[in-house]
C-alpha cells in the first residue's frame, strides 16, 4: 500500500517579519502577510498539479491551530477543492521565557542561550543540550507528542491517498527526525537542525509501511520540477 504525506511550513506571517520566537498568546493574532498569501497560493497550485498528474483524488488537509497555519490551510484547501481540519499536537515548541520575544532582544539579554541556539542552527550543537528556561515541556516530550499526533492520522490513510500537514517549523523538524531515526540510522540522542523555509515543502512516501521516498524543504519551483 502506497501513501504520500506532505509537511508544509506555514506561509509568511507578521511573526516571521518581526523575527520573534513562537508564543501561544501570539498564535491567534499573527495573520499572513501579503507575501504569505501569495506563497500559500503558489503552494496550493503546485500540490493541485501534483495531484492531477498522479491521479490522487483522496486528499486530507490538516492544520495547526495558529492563525497563520489556519490561513495557509484555508488558501491551499480552496485550491484543492476540499476542506481542512485543525488538529492538536502540532503546535510550536514552547520557548519558555523567550516565547514571543524578538530574537534581537534575546541576543542582547541572553547571550549564552542565543549563542548556543546559533550553533544549533549551524549544525554543530545538539538541541537536547540547550536549556530552554521556563519551558513547560522537554524537547523529547514535545517530539513524542508531535509524532504521536501525526501518526494517528497517517495510520488511518488508504491506498493512493495524500495527507497534507500545514504546521510549524519545530513540529516538522520533530517529525523528520522521527523518520530519520526510524529509517535512516539517524542517532537517537542527537537533535540536529534542519533547514525549513517558510512555505517549504517536505514530501515522503510510505509503501507497505516502509519509507519509499523523502525530500525536504523544496521550493514550489523545485517541487514542480521534480514531481510535475
VOVOTI-943685 format. One record per atom (N, C-alpha, C): residue number from 1; x, y, z; atom name; residue in one letter. Coordinates in steps of 0.001 Angstrom, whole numbers. Last residue first. Layout:
<atoms>
ATOM     i         x         y         z   at   aa
ATOM   NUM         X         Y         Z   CA    a
...
</atoms>
This chain:
<atoms>
ATOM     i         x         y         z   at   aa
ATOM   228      6430     17233    -11287    N    x
ATOM   228      5369     17521    -12266   CA    x
ATOM   228      5877     17348    -13696    C    x
ATOM   227      8515     16793     -9533    N    x
ATOM   227      7359     15912     -9452   CA    x
ATOM   227      6299     16148    -10524    C    x
ATOM   226     10617     18585     -9909    N    x
ATOM   226     10903     17200     -9521   CA    x
ATOM   226      9722     16267     -9698    C    x
ATOM   225      9438     21010    -10575    N    x
ATOM   225     10447     20433    -11466   CA    x
ATOM   225     10676     18960    -11183    C    x
ATOM   224      7750     21435     -8388    N    x
ATOM   224      7174     21274     -9717   CA    x
ATOM   224      8163     20617    -10678    C    x
ATOM   223      9663     21668     -6345    N    x
ATOM   223      8621     20650     -6264   CA    x
ATOM   223      8031     20385     -7640    C    x
ATOM   222     11059     23911     -7190    N    x
ATOM   222     11740     22618     -7108   CA    x
ATOM   222     10729     21479     -7078    C    x
ATOM   221      8988     25831     -6947    N    x
ATOM   221      9618     25569     -8252   CA    x
ATOM   221     10325     24216     -8257    C    x
ATOM   220      8457     25761     -4233    N    x
ATOM   220      7396     25358     -5159   CA    x
ATOM   220      7979     25067     -6536    C    x
ATOM   219     11311     24255     -2592    N    x
ATOM   219     10526     25403     -3016   CA    x
ATOM   219      9426     24916     -3952    C    x
ATOM   218     11629     21733      -120    N    x
ATOM   218     11563     22090     -1531   CA    x
ATOM   218     10818     23404     -1710    C    x
ATOM   217     12297     20446      2339    N    x
ATOM   217     12438     21892      2139   CA    x
ATOM   217     12510     22289       670    C    x
ATOM   216     13190     17161      1318    N    x
ATOM   216     12974     18135      2381   CA    x
ATOM   216     13182     19559      1884    C    x
ATOM   215     12055     13855       548    N    x
ATOM   215     12782     15067       181   CA    x
ATOM   215     12313     16186      1100    C    x
ATOM   214     11876     10365       232    N    x
ATOM   214     11877     11508      1135   CA    x
ATOM   214     12630     12658       488    C    x
ATOM   213     10342      7158      -258    N    x
ATOM   213     10961      8370      -811   CA    x
ATOM   213     10869      9481       226    C    x
ATOM   212      9613      4945      1226    N    x
ATOM   212      9916      4755      -197   CA    x
ATOM   212     10659      5956      -775    C    x
ATOM   211      9698      3411      4274    N    x
ATOM   211      9946      4680      3606   CA    x
ATOM   211     10385      4432      2168    C    x
ATOM   210      7058       992      4816    N    x
ATOM   210      8472      1372      4715   CA    x
ATOM   210      8613      2690      3963    C    x
ATOM   209      4409       211      4700    N    x
ATOM   209      4979       513      5991   CA    x
ATOM   209      6444       905      5991    C    x
ATOM   208      3888       -27      1974    N    x
ATOM   208      3836     -1218      2837   CA    x
ATOM   208      4581      -996      4147    C    x
ATOM   207      5443      2925      1563    N    x
ATOM   207      4914      1795       815   CA    x
ATOM   207      5037       547      1670    C    x
ATOM   206      5294      6388      1833    N    x
ATOM   206      5381      5121      2543   CA    x
ATOM   206      4756      4031      1672    C    x
ATOM   205      7029      9316      1013    N    x
ATOM   205      6096      8277       604   CA    x
ATOM   205      6364      7019      1410    C    x
ATOM   204      7206     12838      1713    N    x
ATOM   204      7706     11466      1824   CA    x
ATOM   204      6598     10492      1455    C    x
ATOM   203      8220     16201      1488    N    x
ATOM   203      7370     15123       991   CA    x
ATOM   203      8021     13780      1281    C    x
ATOM   202      8010     19546      2325    N    x
ATOM   202      8671     18276      2629   CA    x
ATOM   202      7721     17161      2221    C    x
ATOM   201      8320     22793      1224    N    x
ATOM   201      7561     21556      1057   CA    x
ATOM   201      8446     20360      1384    C    x
ATOM   200      8147     26046      2710    N    x
ATOM   200      8924     24905      2227   CA    x
ATOM   200      8101     23622      2227    C    x
ATOM   199      6932     28239      3775    N    x
ATOM   199      6355     27702      2547   CA    x
ATOM   199      7112     26520      1990    C    x
ATOM   198     10001     29201      5112    N    x
ATOM   198      8571     29487      5049   CA    x
ATOM   198      8023     29005      3716    C    x
ATOM   197     12348     26442      5277    N    x
ATOM   197     11959     27806      4960   CA    x
ATOM   197     10445     27973      4977    C    x
ATOM   196     14305     24668      7153    N    x
ATOM   196     12901     24612      6744   CA    x
ATOM   196     12414     26036      6525    C    x
ATOM   195     17048     22760      7827    N    x
ATOM   195     16623     23996      7188   CA    x
ATOM   195     15200     23835      6665    C    x
ATOM   194     17432     21275     10900    N    x
ATOM   194     17011     21031      9522   CA    x
ATOM   194     16520     22352      8945    C    x
ATOM   193     19716     20365     13476    N    x
ATOM   193     18958     21406     12769   CA    x
ATOM   193     18641     20967     11350    C    x
ATOM   192     19351     17485     15670    N    x
ATOM   192     20059     18410     14798   CA    x
ATOM   192     19130     19362     14065    C    x
ATOM   191     19626     15857     18385    N    x
ATOM   191     18548     16639     17777   CA    x
ATOM   191     19201     17742     16965    C    x
ATOM   190     20604     12648     19375    N    x
ATOM   190     21011     13918     18772   CA    x
ATOM   190     19809     14572     18112    C    x
ATOM   189     20124     10072     20184    N    x
ATOM   189     20341     11099     21205   CA    x
ATOM   189     20846     12425     20644    C    x
ATOM   188     19876      8411     17938    N    x
ATOM   188     18743      8599     18840   CA    x
ATOM   188     18911      9806     19751    C    x
ATOM   187     21078      9210     14654    N    x
ATOM   187     21323      8890     16072   CA    x
ATOM   187     20150      9270     16983    C    x
ATOM   186     19607      7656     11798    N    x
ATOM   186     19939      8913     12485   CA    x
ATOM   186     20089      8620     13975    C    x
ATOM   185     18951      5568     10071    N    x
ATOM   185     20044      5396     11038   CA    x
ATOM   185     20498      6702     11685    C    x
ATOM   184     16628      5857      8591    N    x
ATOM   184     17896      6297      8006   CA    x
ATOM   184     19074      6269      8976    C    x
ATOM   183     14186      5149      9813    N    x
ATOM   183     14535      4565      8518   CA    x
ATOM   183     15962      4831      8048    C    x
ATOM   182     13963      6296     12373    N    x
ATOM   182     13296      5026     12085   CA    x
ATOM   182     13838      4361     10837    C    x
ATOM   181     15352      8684     12219    N    x
ATOM   181     15747      7673     13199   CA    x
ATOM   181     15179      6306     12851    C    x
ATOM   180     13944      9982     10202    N    x
ATOM   180     15375      9716     10018   CA    x
ATOM   180     15859      8645     10994    C    x
ATOM   179     11401     10235     11353    N    x
ATOM   179     11581      9424     10149   CA    x
ATOM   179     13041      9031      9967    C    x
ATOM   178     12092     11956     13481    N    x
ATOM   178     11468     10657     13753   CA    x
ATOM   178     11648      9724     12552    C    x
ATOM   177     12931     14142     12052    N    x
ATOM   177     13921     13408     12835   CA    x
ATOM   177     13390     12032     13237    C    x
ATOM   176     10461     14917     11021    N    x
ATOM   176     11518     14490     10107   CA    x
ATOM   176     12616     13724     10841    C    x
ATOM   175      9152     15684     13379    N    x
ATOM   175      8688     14507     12637   CA    x
ATOM   175      9738     14014     11639    C    x
ATOM   174     10646     17893     14267    N    x
ATOM   174     10460     16738     15142   CA    x
ATOM   174     10045     15505     14347    C    x
ATOM   173     10343     19633     12061    N    x
ATOM   173     11662     19127     12440   CA    x
ATOM   173     11527     17863     13278    C    x
ATOM   172      7598     20152     12245    N    x
ATOM   172      8119     19455     11070   CA    x
ATOM   172      9490     18858     11384    C    x
ATOM   171      7559     21535     14690    N    x
ATOM   171      6818     20276     14555   CA    x
ATOM   171      7311     19476     13354    C    x
ATOM   170      9112     23795     14111    N    x
ATOM   170      9541     22878     15171   CA    x
ATOM   170      8833     21533     15072    C    x
ATOM   169      7619     25030     12025    N    x
ATOM   169      8971     24524     11790   CA    x
ATOM   169      9384     23504     12843    C    x
ATOM   168      4138     23977     11985    N    x
ATOM   168      5243     24875     12305   CA    x
ATOM   168      6596     24208     12100    C    x
ATOM   167      1910     22993      9271    N    x
ATOM   167      2288     23123     10669   CA    x
ATOM   167      3515     24024     10816    C    x
ATOM   166      -131     21179      7551    N    x
ATOM   166       349     22556      7491   CA    x
ATOM   166       637     22987      8925    C    x
ATOM   165       -13     18181      5994    N    x
ATOM   165        20     18764      7334   CA    x
ATOM   165       649     20146      7243    C    x
ATOM   164     -1847     16143      3896    N    x
ATOM   164     -1047     17363      3957   CA    x
ATOM   164     -1164     17939      5365    C    x
ATOM   163     -2014     13013      2396    N    x
ATOM   163     -2293     13796      3597   CA    x
ATOM   163     -1310     14961      3663    C    x
ATOM   162     -3380     11114      -174    N    x
ATOM   162     -2443     12176       169   CA    x
ATOM   162     -2914     12875      1436    C    x
ATOM   161     -3530      7690     -1231    N    x
ATOM   161     -4125      8836      -554   CA    x
ATOM   161     -3017      9833      -203    C    x
ATOM   160     -3044      5115     -2171    N    x
ATOM   160     -3002      6249     -3085   CA    x
ATOM   160     -3703      7476     -2514    C    x
ATOM   159     -4831      3481       442    N    x
ATOM   159     -4024      3370      -777   CA    x
ATOM   159     -4175      4612     -1657    C    x
ATOM   158     -5336      5520      3404    N    x
ATOM   158     -5645      4424      2496   CA    x
ATOM   158     -4728      4478      1266    C    x
ATOM   157     -4611      6275      6882    N    x
ATOM   157     -4586      6550      5453   CA    x
ATOM   157     -4833      5291      4620    C    x
ATOM   156     -4370      5952      9558    N    x
ATOM   156     -5712      5767      9006   CA    x
ATOM   156     -5761      5970      7494    C    x
ATOM   155     -1798      6608     10209    N    x
ATOM   155     -2203      5213     10389   CA    x
ATOM   155     -3580      4920      9792    C    x
ATOM   154     -1840      9373      9957    N    x
ATOM   154     -1184      8574      8922   CA    x
ATOM   154     -1621      7113      9005    C    x
ATOM   153     -3078     10118     12354    N    x
ATOM   153     -3780     10331     11088   CA    x
ATOM   153     -3165      9506      9962    C    x
ATOM   152     -1207      9326     14238    N    x
ATOM   152     -2611      8972     14443   CA    x
ATOM   152     -3404      9102     13147    C    x
ATOM   151      1108     10593     13478    N    x
ATOM   151       949      9172     13160   CA    x
ATOM   151      -478      8696     13343    C    x
ATOM   150       692     13142     14589    N    x
ATOM   150       718     12972     13138   CA    x
ATOM   150       479     11513     12754    C    x
ATOM   149       771     12499     17363    N    x
ATOM   149      -377     13201     16789   CA    x
ATOM   149      -444     13013     15274    C    x
ATOM   148      3273     11326     17717    N    x
ATOM   148      2066     10546     18002   CA    x
ATOM   148       845     11180     17348    C    x
ATOM   147      4876     13551     17075    N    x
ATOM   147      4904     12345     16242   CA    x
ATOM   147      3686     11466     16472    C    x
ATOM   146      4224     15397     19154    N    x
ATOM   146      4047     15730     17733   CA    x
ATOM   146      3937     14470     16885    C    x
ATOM   145      4950     13941     21449    N    x
ATOM   145      3580     14421     21285   CA    x
ATOM   145      3283     14722     19817    C    x
ATOM   144      7685     13531     21059    N    x
ATOM   144      6789     12391     21201   CA    x
ATOM   144      5351     12793     20927    C    x
ATOM   143      8666     16187     21038    N    x
ATOM   143      8825     15291     19887   CA    x
ATOM   143      7799     14166     19913    C    x
ATOM   142      8043     16931     23702    N    x
ATOM   142      7438     17628     22560   CA    x
ATOM   142      7499     16763     21309    C    x
ATOM   141      9704     15265     25122    N    x
ATOM   141      8259     15129     25287   CA    x
ATOM   141      7517     15794     24136    C    x
ATOM   140     12155     16301     24235    N    x
ATOM   140     11802     14913     23943   CA    x
ATOM   140     10306     14667     24098    C    x
ATOM   139     12119     18886     25253    N    x
ATOM   139     12127     18707     23806   CA    x
ATOM   139     11729     17279     23436    C    x
ATOM   138      9766     19281     27943    N    x
ATOM   138     11095     18966     27429   CA    x
ATOM   138     10995     18765     25923    C    x
ATOM   137      7700     22089     28799    N    x
ATOM   137      7870     20735     28283   CA    x
ATOM   137      9317     20521     27858    C    x
ATOM   136      7555     24681     29496    N    x
ATOM   136      6694     23772     30239   CA    x
ATOM   136      6839     22328     29764    C    x
ATOM   135     10399     26746     29911    N    x
ATOM   135      9566     25930     29030   CA    x
ATOM   135      8796     24911     29863    C    x
ATOM   134     12148     28124     31522    N    x
ATOM   134     10729     28433     31649   CA    x
ATOM   134      9831     27620     30753    C    x
ATOM   133     14847     27935     29273    N    x
ATOM   133     14353     28327     30591   CA    x
ATOM   133     12874     28685     30557    C    x
ATOM   132     16130     25569     27703    N    x
ATOM   132     15044     26485     27351   CA    x
ATOM   132     14350     26885     28650    C    x
ATOM   131     19361     24727     27138    N    x
ATOM   131     18399     24927     28222   CA    x
ATOM   131     17383     25982     27798    C    x
ATOM   130     20564     22280     24904    N    x
ATOM   130     20234     23685     25132   CA    x
ATOM   130     19181     23788     26236    C    x
ATOM   129     20849     19633     24335    N    x
ATOM   129     21765     20202     25319   CA    x
ATOM   129     21488     21673     25624    C    x
ATOM   128     19140     19028     22296    N    x
ATOM   128     18850     18435     23605   CA    x
ATOM   128     19697     19069     24703    C    x
ATOM   127     20380     20104     20109    N    x
ATOM   127     19352     20915     20763   CA    x
ATOM   127     18916     20334     22101    C    x
ATOM   126     23794     19992     19689    N    x
ATOM   126     22628     19155     19921   CA    x
ATOM   126     21574     19972     20673    C    x
ATOM   125     25563     21910     17324    N    x
ATOM   125     25110     21739     18701   CA    x
ATOM   125     23847     20901     18728    C    x
ATOM   124     26084     22322     14643    N    x
ATOM   124     27160     21753     15466   CA    x
ATOM   124     26770     21553     16928    C    x
ATOM   123     24368     23651     12870    N    x
ATOM   123     24541     22209     12759   CA    x
ATOM   123     25556     21574     13675    C    x
ATOM   122     23567     26174     13073    N    x
ATOM   122     24680     25942     12157   CA    x
ATOM   122     25077     24469     12108    C    x
ATOM   121     21688     26033     15026    N    x
ATOM   121     21213     26340     13669   CA    x
ATOM   121     22314     26170     12627    C    x
ATOM   120     23436     25647     17176    N    x
ATOM   120     22488     24590     16785   CA    x
ATOM   120     22026     24803     15347    C    x
ATOM   119     24615     28156     17239    N    x
ATOM   119     25435     26998     16886   CA    x
ATOM   119     24567     25798     16504    C    x
ATOM   118     22374     29623     18058    N    x
ATOM   118     23005     29909     16772   CA    x
ATOM   118     23867     28737     16317    C    x
ATOM   117     21954     28574     20601    N    x
ATOM   117     20925     28408     19579   CA    x
ATOM   117     21501     28636     18186    C    x
ATOM   116     24259     29468     21877    N    x
ATOM   116     24001     28030     21753   CA    x
ATOM   116     22992     27769     20641    C    x
ATOM   115     23764     32236     21720    N    x
ATOM   115     24951     31667     21074   CA    x
ATOM   115     24774     30163     20866    C    x
ATOM   114     21476     32445     23283    N    x
ATOM   114     21389     32769     21858   CA    x
ATOM   114     22593     32219     21094    C    x
ATOM   113     22426     31708     25820    N    x
ATOM   113     21368     30940     25174   CA    x
ATOM   113     21370     31195     23670    C    x
ATOM   112     24344     33799     26175    N    x
ATOM   112     24741     32382     26212   CA    x
ATOM   112     23699     31513     25507    C    x
ATOM   111     22837     36211     26028    N    x
ATOM   111     23863     35929     25026   CA    x
ATOM   111     24257     34449     25002    C    x
ATOM   110     20258     37562     26572    N    x
ATOM   110     20614     36192     26944   CA    x
ATOM   110     21648     35666     25953    C    x
ATOM   109     20020     40160     25590    N    x
ATOM   109     19776     39919     27008   CA    x
ATOM   109     20188     38521     27477    C    x
ATOM   108     20622     40121     22841    N    x
ATOM   108     21230     41132     23703   CA    x
ATOM   108     21147     40748     25185    C    x
ATOM   107     19077     38014     21903    N    x
ATOM   107     20528     38019     21648   CA    x
ATOM   107     21230     38980     22589    C    x
ATOM   106     16548     38912     22560    N    x
ATOM   106     17082     37739     23255   CA    x
ATOM   106     18594     37680     23088    C    x
ATOM   105     16307     40994     20720    N    x
ATOM   105     16287     41292     22153   CA    x
ATOM   105     16876     40137     22962    C    x
ATOM   104     16368     39640     18316    N    x
ATOM   104     17393     40661     18551   CA    x
ATOM   104     17469     41025     20030    C    x
ATOM   103     14084     38056     18413    N    x
ATOM   103     15412     37435     18526   CA    x
ATOM   103     16491     38458     18844    C    x
ATOM   102     11416     39097     20488    N    x
ATOM   102     12179     39265     19259   CA    x
ATOM   102     13577     38689     19454    C    x
ATOM   101      9291     36786     22231    N    x
ATOM   101     10333     37812     22225   CA    x
ATOM   101     11020     37890     20857    C    x
ATOM   100      7547     34655     22274    N    x
ATOM   100      7036     35949     21849   CA    x
ATOM   100      8073     37049     21766    C    x
ATOM    99      9389     33026     24755    N    x
ATOM    99      8233     32973     23860   CA    x
ATOM    99      7723     34379     23561    C    x
ATOM    98     11352     32968     26626    N    x
ATOM    98     11643     33690     25382   CA    x
ATOM    98     10466     33703     24408    C    x
ATOM    97     10552     31372     28687    N    x
ATOM    97     10608     32816     28945   CA    x
ATOM    97     10881     33622     27680    C    x
ATOM    96      9477     28902     26435    N    x
ATOM    96      9544     29353     27815   CA    x
ATOM    96      9574     30863     27944    C    x
ATOM    95      9030     27963     23926    N    x
ATOM    95     10342     28548     24197   CA    x
ATOM    95     10439     29166     25584    C    x
ATOM    94      7466     25138     22932    N    x
ATOM    94      7353     26207     23919   CA    x
ATOM    94      8745     26737     24285    C    x
ATOM    93      7055     24462     19471    N    x
ATOM    93      7728     24172     20731   CA    x
ATOM    93      7642     25389     21642    C    x
ATOM    92      3771     24852     17997    N    x
ATOM    92      5206     25147     18084   CA    x
ATOM    92      5764     24710     19433    C    x
ATOM    91      1499     22018     17613    N    x
ATOM    91      1829     23413     17917   CA    x
ATOM    91      3341     23600     17927    C    x
ATOM    90       352     19611     17198    N    x
ATOM    90      1354     20065     16232   CA    x
ATOM    90      1659     21552     16412    C    x
ATOM    89     -1687     18903     18960    N    x
ATOM    89      -448     18137     18977   CA    x
ATOM    89       630     18599     18024    C    x
ATOM    88     -4845     19076     17215    N    x
ATOM    88     -3975     19309     18358   CA    x
ATOM    88     -2646     18584     18141    C    x
ATOM    87     -5952     20463     14071    N    x
ATOM    87     -5666     19357     14982   CA    x
ATOM    87     -4757     19798     16120    C    x
ATOM    86     -8429     21345     11688    N    x
ATOM    86     -7387     21780     12622   CA    x
ATOM    86     -7206     20699     13683    C    x
ATOM    85     -8958     20263      8416    N    x
ATOM    85     -9271     20039      9827   CA    x
ATOM    85     -8113     20545     10677    C    x
ATOM    84    -10472     21383      5345    N    x
ATOM    84     -9334     21025      6181   CA    x
ATOM    84     -9789     20918      7631    C    x
ATOM    83    -11980     20422      2169    N    x
ATOM    83    -11989     21073      3468   CA    x
ATOM    83    -10729     20689      4236    C    x
ATOM    82    -11211     21156     -1294    N    x
ATOM    82    -11511     20254      -180   CA    x
ATOM    82    -11553     21059      1109    C    x
ATOM    81    -10002     22255     -3593    N    x
ATOM    81    -11447     21995     -3546   CA    x
ATOM    81    -11789     20959     -2477    C    x
ATOM    80     -7478     23131     -3661    N    x
ATOM    80     -7651     21685     -3837   CA    x
ATOM    80     -9122     21274     -3811    C    x
ATOM    79     -7789     25831     -3124    N    x
ATOM    79     -7192     25435     -4399   CA    x
ATOM    79     -7480     23974     -4713    C    x
ATOM    78     -8770     25593      -544    N    x
ATOM    78     -9632     26178     -1575   CA    x
ATOM    78     -9108     25820     -2964    C    x
ATOM    77     -6541     24613       746    N    x
ATOM    77     -7728     23767       633   CA    x
ATOM    77     -8678     24289      -438    C    x
ATOM    76     -4863     26870       650    N    x
ATOM    76     -4486     25646       -59   CA    x
ATOM    76     -5695     24738      -262    C    x
ATOM    75     -6295     28689      2263    N    x
ATOM    75     -5948     29031       879   CA    x
ATOM    75     -5646     27774        78    C    x
ATOM    74     -6446     27268      4696    N    x
ATOM    74     -7665     27700      4010   CA    x
ATOM    74     -7384     27998      2540    C    x
ATOM    73     -3774     26959      5414    N    x
ATOM    73     -4589     25779      5097   CA    x
ATOM    73     -5852     26158      4331    C    x
ATOM    72     -3103     29613      5976    N    x
ATOM    72     -2394     28891      4911   CA    x
ATOM    72     -3230     27694      4457    C    x
ATOM    71     -4816     30046      8146    N    x
ATOM    71     -4984     30841      6922   CA    x
ATOM    71     -4283     30168      5740    C    x
ATOM    70     -3781     28191      9976    N    x
ATOM    70     -5169     28075      9520   CA    x
ATOM    70     -5395     28846      8226    C    x
ATOM    69     -1201     29238     10407    N    x
ATOM    69     -1367     27908      9813   CA    x
ATOM    69     -2773     27742      9240    C    x
ATOM    68     -1807     31705     11555    N    x
ATOM    68     -1013     31675     10332   CA    x
ATOM    68     -1091     30311      9636    C    x
ATOM    67     -3243     30946     13855    N    x
ATOM    67     -3926     31657     12786   CA    x
ATOM    67     -3144     31597     11483    C    x
ATOM    66     -2745     27604     15026    N    x
ATOM    66     -2338     29008     14962   CA    x
ATOM    66     -3004     29667     13758    C    x
ATOM    65     -3303     24915     14931    N    x
ATOM    65     -4387     25823     15297   CA    x
ATOM    65     -3990     27289     15346    C    x
ATOM    64     -2230     23084     12000    N    x
ATOM    64     -2061     23521     13382   CA    x
ATOM    64     -3105     24599     13662    C    x
ATOM    63     -4255     21116      9793    N    x
ATOM    63     -3570     22359     10128   CA    x
ATOM    63     -3360     22473     11631    C    x
ATOM    62     -4640     18892      7031    N    x
ATOM    62     -4669     19137      8471   CA    x
ATOM    62     -3843     20376      8776    C    x
ATOM    61     -6350     17402      4442    N    x
ATOM    61     -5560     18565      4818   CA    x
ATOM    61     -5755     18820      6315    C    x
ATOM    60     -6399     14695      2238    N    x
ATOM    60     -6689     15160      3595   CA    x
ATOM    60     -5779     16337      3908    C    x
ATOM    59     -7727     13413      -709    N    x
ATOM    59     -6791     14365      -115   CA    x
ATOM    59     -7288     14773      1269    C    x
ATOM    58     -8098     11406     -3298    N    x
ATOM    58     -8388     11401     -1863   CA    x
ATOM    58     -7331     12228     -1139    C    x
ATOM    57     -7029     11576     -5788    N    x
ATOM    57     -8328     12208     -5565   CA    x
ATOM    57     -8715     12260     -4092    C    x
ATOM    56     -4384     11562     -7884    N    x
ATOM    56     -4731     11479     -6459   CA    x
ATOM    56     -6018     12262     -6219    C    x
ATOM    55     -3031     11390    -10330    N    x
ATOM    55     -4393     10876    -10195   CA    x
ATOM    55     -4771     10622     -8736    C    x
ATOM    54      -712     12678    -10719    N    x
ATOM    54      -625     11366    -10095   CA    x
ATOM    54     -1992     10751     -9807    C    x
ATOM    53     -1538     15078    -11834    N    x
ATOM    53      -595     14241    -12570   CA    x
ATOM    53      -579     12819    -12037    C    x
ATOM    52     -3195     16069     -9794    N    x
ATOM    52     -3746     15767    -11116   CA    x
ATOM    52     -2833     14810    -11880    C    x
ATOM    51     -1356     16446     -7705    N    x
ATOM    51     -2480     15512     -7539   CA    x
ATOM    51     -3077     15113     -8886    C    x
ATOM    50       291     18420     -8839    N    x
ATOM    50       851     17125     -8439   CA    x
ATOM    50      -258     16074     -8323    C    x
ATOM    49     -1507     20525     -9060    N    x
ATOM    49      -940     19931    -10270   CA    x
ATOM    49      -335     18565     -9991    C    x
ATOM    48     -1921     20971     -6295    N    x
ATOM    48     -3043     20618     -7168   CA    x
ATOM    48     -2533     19953     -8444    C    x
ATOM    47       607     21760     -5492    N    x
ATOM    47        63     20499     -4982   CA    x
ATOM    47     -1121     20039     -5827    C    x
ATOM    46       823     24211     -6877    N    x
ATOM    46      1783     23135     -7106   CA    x
ATOM    46      1225     21787     -6664    C    x
ATOM    45     -1311     25704     -5794    N    x
ATOM    45     -1265     25403     -7232   CA    x
ATOM    45      -341     24223     -7516    C    x
ATOM    44      -520     25877     -3081    N    x
ATOM    44     -1754     25205     -3462   CA    x
ATOM    44     -1773     24816     -4926    C    x
ATOM    43      1799     27393     -3318    N    x
ATOM    43      1872     26050     -2757   CA    x
ATOM    43       638     25247     -3168    C    x
ATOM    42       707     29780     -4256    N    x
ATOM    42      1631     29020     -5105   CA    x
ATOM    42      1762     27578     -4620    C    x
ATOM    41      -788     30504     -1982    N    x
ATOM    41     -1464     30283     -3256   CA    x
ATOM    41      -591     29461     -4207    C    x
ATOM    40      1215     30885      -103    N    x
ATOM    40       238     29820       105   CA    x
ATOM    40      -484     29485     -1191    C    x
ATOM    39      2508     33142     -1236    N    x
ATOM    39      3224     31887     -1030   CA    x
ATOM    39      2235     30721      -931    C    x
ATOM    38       465     35057     -1048    N    x
ATOM    38       931     34635     -2371   CA    x
ATOM    38      1704     33321     -2288    C    x
ATOM    37       331     35246      1721    N    x
ATOM    37      -859     34849       967   CA    x
ATOM    37      -465     34348      -416    C    x
ATOM    36      2900     36213      2249    N    x
ATOM    36      2493     34907      2734   CA    x
ATOM    36      1267     34376      2004    C    x
ATOM    35      2751     38755      1157    N    x
ATOM    35      3698     37800       586   CA    x
ATOM    35      3333     36376      1002    C    x
ATOM    34       950     39830      2918    N    x
ATOM    34       560     39693      1519   CA    x
ATOM    34      1482     38713       805    C    x
ATOM    33      1129     37748      5909    N    x
ATOM    33      1410     38959      5149   CA    x
ATOM    33       903     38769      3716    C    x
ATOM    32     -1250     36188      8052    N    x
ATOM    32      -316     36124      6931   CA    x
ATOM    32       -88     37511      6351    C    x
ATOM    31     -1427     37154     11549    N    x
ATOM    31     -2006     36869     10238   CA    x
ATOM    31      -913     36789      9182    C    x
ATOM    30     -1485     36412     14674    N    x
ATOM    30      -421     36590     13683   CA    x
ATOM    30      -926     36182     12307    C    x
ATOM    29     -3295     35859     16654    N    x
ATOM    29     -3375     37184     16021   CA    x
ATOM    29     -2264     37447     15003    C    x
ATOM    28     -2980     33427     17882    N    x
ATOM    28     -4320     33782     17430   CA    x
ATOM    28     -4402     35141     16751    C    x
ATOM    27      -334     33196     18712    N    x
ATOM    27      -821     32313     17651   CA    x
ATOM    27     -2159     32755     17073    C    x
ATOM    26       510     34643     20859    N    x
ATOM    26       581     35296     19553   CA    x
ATOM    26      -111     34494     18460    C    x
ATOM    25       303     32890     22958    N    x
ATOM    25      -518     34111     23008   CA    x
ATOM    25      -554     34808     21653    C    x
ATOM    24      2203     31017     22348    N    x
ATOM    24       801     30617     22289   CA    x
ATOM    24      -112     31840     22271    C    x
ATOM    23      4882     31979     20274    N    x
ATOM    23      4193     32161     21544   CA    x
ATOM    23      2737     31765     21381    C    x
ATOM    22      8143     31808     18794    N    x
ATOM    22      6731     31463     18840   CA    x
ATOM    22      6166     31634     20241    C    x
ATOM    21     10297     34671     18561    N    x
ATOM    21     10050     33289     18926   CA    x
ATOM    21      8548     33038     19069    C    x
ATOM    20     10486     36843     15654    N    x
ATOM    20     10305     36585     17076   CA    x
ATOM    20     10061     35106     17317    C    x
ATOM    19     10640     38458     13255    N    x
ATOM    19     11692     37533     13682   CA    x
ATOM    19     11647     37309     15193    C    x
ATOM    18      8797     39997     12025    N    x
ATOM    18      9374     40557     13249   CA    x
ATOM    18     10513     39695     13782    C    x
ATOM    17      8134     38224     10019    N    x
ATOM    17      8709     39512      9632   CA    x
ATOM    17      9409     40146     10835    C    x
ATOM    16      6995     36218     11519    N    x
ATOM    16      8235     35944     10798   CA    x
ATOM    16      8919     37233     10363    C    x
ATOM    15      4708     37449     12491    N    x
ATOM    15      5704     36931     13425   CA    x
ATOM    15      7048     36740     12738    C    x
ATOM    14      3186     37897     10185    N    x
ATOM    14      3800     39027     10866   CA    x
ATOM    14      4868     38601     11844    C    x
ATOM    13      4116     35115      8006    N    x
ATOM    13      3187     35898      8825   CA    x
ATOM    13      3930     37072      9455    C    x
ATOM    12      4434     32983      5195    N    x
ATOM    12      4951     34104      5984   CA    x
ATOM    12      3852     34856      6729    C    x
ATOM    11      2924     29662      5571    N    x
ATOM    11      3465     30786      4814   CA    x
ATOM    11      3832     31944      5754    C    x
ATOM    10      3967     26677      7372    N    x
ATOM    10      3013     27731      7016   CA    x
ATOM    10      3706     28864      6260    C    x
ATOM     9      5558     23925      5994    N    x
ATOM     9      5668     25024      6946   CA    x
ATOM     9      4736     26128      6463    C    x
ATOM     8      4078     20858      5339    N    x
ATOM     8      4285     22225      4871   CA    x
ATOM     8      4493     23159      6052    C    x
ATOM     7      4490     17621      4381    N    x
ATOM     7      4583     18502      5537   CA    x
ATOM     7      4924     19894      5033    C    x
ATOM     6      2701     15098      2823    N    x
ATOM     6      3391     16374      2628   CA    x
ATOM     6      3331     17165      3925    C    x
ATOM     5      2694     11730      1961    N    x
ATOM     5      2483     12716      3024   CA    x
ATOM     5      3325     13947      2717    C    x
ATOM     4      1197      9030       307    N    x
ATOM     4      2051     10214       213   CA    x
ATOM     4      1684     11196      1305    C    x
ATOM     3      1335      5456       137    N    x
ATOM     3       709      6681       609   CA    x
ATOM     3      1704      7820       497    C    x
ATOM     2       656      2146      -937    N    x
ATOM     2      1474      3346     -1087   CA    x
ATOM     2       687      4589      -672    C    x
ATOM     1       847     -1189         0    N    x
ATOM     1         0         0         0   CA    x
ATOM     1       886      1245         0    C    x
</atoms>
